[in-house]
C-alpha cells in the first residue's frame, strides 16, 4: 500500500516494494557541508524514493542533480516524486546501472546511501535494497573515480565495518576521506554509521560526532538543528 511522507517543501511517496525512507538517508541529505560553484552538478547513486536528491535540491538552489537507479520500481517512484516536487526542473532520474552510466561530463558532488548486509540472508523483494552484491564497495569506488571531478567530493553513509572496507577500496583509486561524521543513536552508545566525505588529496581526516537521540530517547538538539528545514514537526 502506498504511503506519503511529508516534508516542509515536498512530499515523498513510498511503496512497499521500494526501501522506505530511513534515518541514514535523512542524515546524508542534511549533514554534509558543501561548497558550491555557479553550475554545481550532483550525482546520487541509487535514488530509492528520491529523498536524498530532493533534500539536496532544497538545500542548494543552483544544484542540478542526476539520480541513477537500476531498479525499475524505484526508478518509477523517484521519477514521480521528482515531478511532484518544486525542484523538478533540476532533478533527473536515470534508469541504468551506475557501472553503465557514461555521461559526457563529470560531477562536482556524488552522494550514495549504498547497499550493505553483505552476508545476511535475502528473504523478500527488498533484498537488493540492502545487499551489496549489486554494488560492492570496490564497484562504488571505481564508479566514483570515473565520475568525480578532480576537485570533487564524494559523500557516503555506511555502517562502520562496511565504511572501513570502502576506505581500503577507495584508496586504490586515490580517493581519501577528509571528514568523517561518526553517528550513534544515543549518548554513550557505539557508533553505528559513518558519513564520509572523500576527495582526491591525502590529508589528515577530521572526525566529528553526531547523536540522533538524547538520554530520554527524544530527538537530540543536534538532530533537530540539522533537520529543522525538512521535518514539519520541528
C-alpha positions, 0 to 999 in steps of 0.5 A, spaced: 500 500 500 502 506 498 504 511 503 506 519 503 511 522 507 511 529 508 516 534 508 516 542 509 517 543 501 515 536 498 512 530 499 515 523 498 511 517 496 513 510 498 511 503 496 512 497 499 516 494 494 521 500 494 526 501 501 522 506 505 525 512 507 530 511 513 534 515 518 541 514 514 538 517 508 535 523 512 542 524 515 546 524 508 541 529 505 542 534 511 549 533 514 554 534 509 557 541 508 558 543 501 561 548 497 558 550 491 560 553 484 555 557 479 553 550 475 554 545 481 552 538 478 550 532 483 550 525 482 546 520 487 547 513 486 541 509 487 535 514 488 530 509 492 524 514 493 528 520 491 529 523 498 536 524 498 536 528 491 530 532 493 533 534 500 539 536 496 535 540 491 532 544 497 538 545 500 542 548 494 538 552 489 543 552 483 544 544 484 542 540 478 542 533 480 542 526 476 539 520 480 541 513 477 537 507 479 537 500 476 531 498 479 525 499 475 520 500 481 524 505 484 526 508 478 518 509 477 517 512 484 523 517 484 521 519 477 514 521 480 516 524 486 521 528 482 515 531 478 511 532 484 516 536 487 518 544 486 525 542 484 523 538 478 526 542 473 533 540 476 532 533 478 533 527 473 532 520 474 536 515 470 534 508 469 541 504 468 546 501 472 551 506 475 557 501 472 553 503 465 552 510 466 557 514 461 555 521 461 559 526 457 561 530 463 563 529 470 560 531 477 562 536 482 558 532 488 556 524 488 552 522 494 550 514 495 546 511 501 549 504 498 547 497 499 550 493 505 548 486 509 553 483 505 552 476 508 545 476 511 540 472 508 535 475 502 528 473 504 523 478 500 523 483 494 527 488 498 533 484 498 537 488 493 535 494 497 540 492 502 545 487 499 551 489 496 552 484 491 549 489 486 554 494 488 560 492 492 564 497 495 570 496 490 564 497 484 562 504 488 569 506 488 571 505 481 564 508 479 566 514 483 573 515 480 570 515 473 565 520 475 568 525 480 571 531 478 578 532 480 576 537 485 570 533 487 567 530 493 564 524 494 559 523 500 557 516 503 553 513 509 555 506 511 555 502 517 562 502 520 565 495 518 562 496 511 565 504 511 572 501 513 572 496 507 570 502 502 576 506 505 581 500 503 577 500 496 577 507 495 584 508 496 586 504 490 583 509 486 586 515 490 580 517 493 581 519 501 576 521 506 577 528 509 571 528 514 568 523 517 561 524 521 561 518 526 553 517 528 550 513 534 543 513 536 544 515 543 549 518 548 554 513 550 552 508 545 557 505 539 557 508 533 553 505 528 554 509 521 559 513 518 558 519 513 564 520 509 566 525 505 572 523 500 576 527 495 582 526 491 588 529 496 591 525 502 590 529 508 589 528 515 581 526 516 577 530 521 572 526 525 566 529 528 560 526 532 553 526 531 547 523 536 540 522 533 537 521 540 538 524 547 538 520 554 530 520 554 530 517 547 527 524 544 530 527 538 537 530 540 538 538 539 543 536 534 538 532 530 533 537 530 538 543 528 540 539 522 533 537 520 529 543 522 528 545 514 525 538 512 521 535 518 514 539 519 514 537 526 520 541 528 
